[in-house]
Amino acid sequence: MNLSLPRLLLAACLLLMLLAASCMAVLRAQQREQRFAERVRQVIQPHLRASRLGMAHRTKVALSGTLQSLIRRVAWLFGFKPEREASYPLRWFVVVPLALMISWIAVHLLLGLIGSLAHLLLPVGWLFFSRRFYGWCNDRRSERLYLQFPDALGMIVRTVRVGIPVTEAIRTVARESVWPTSIEFGLLSDQVAIGVSLEDALREMADRNSLAEYQFFATALALQSQTGGGLTETLENLAEVIRKRVQLRARAHALASEARTS
């Protein structure tokens, strides 16, 4: 019994890893297919007519959406976000087996303390280490976005003040900023270029990054485009508030370090 339990757990973990790998591969294929279908739809949309072929295509899209939702749930279980795959330092097929190996080592270290019950912690440890890695990557990316945001706002303010439109100012930020701000504003600029409204693109960027400052930035630009007003003053105030918060947080860390040292 003591020998069969580890083997069963190892087999279950391997099957789960194969399932995760299959899901990730299918998800990437679905994303490529959707991008291609979107390009085709934009080209042939004026010539589309209602037919059984269109109905079959809609059915296929609905099934594809269901499968993609299932795959996203599996990816969420491991803490992986497919839309941020390019920002992760390691590929998912390296992280997932590595997390399993670390969990296996931790289980063997616990065998002497709690006995064979430690094998039950293998799946828990596998998910924990995988989610911890991706959580650390997401937190680091969000921190960089937050620290770089005042400079991006300052660039937009300077560009708008010389008479350049906001959309061109966003394109300038995408060109002149560093990662990851350049990636986010590049996506924003591309969405606006293909016909997405600025308000919708800003709202999607804010939801994608879950930063309150991005939410306020989206709201300020949306209100300005609808009602007018002093956009540069609003963005300057937002940038100044963020800089002061960064300074206060750095001062708090310094005081806490001094207290721990003493």
Secondary structure, 3 states (H helix, E strand, C coil): CCCHHHHHHHHHHHHHHHHHHHHHHHHHHHHHHHHHHHHHHHHHHHHCCCCHHHHHHHHHHHHHHHHHHHHHHHHHHCCCCHHHHHHCCCCHHHHHHHHHHHHHHHHHHHHHHHHHHHHHHHHHHHHHHHHHHHHHHHHHHHHHHHHHHHHHHHHHHHHHHCCCCHHHHHHHHHHHCCCCHHHHHHHHHHHHHCCCCHHHHHHHHHHHHCCHHHHHHHHHHHHHHHHCCCHHHHHHHHHHHHHHHHHHHHHHHHHHHHHHHC
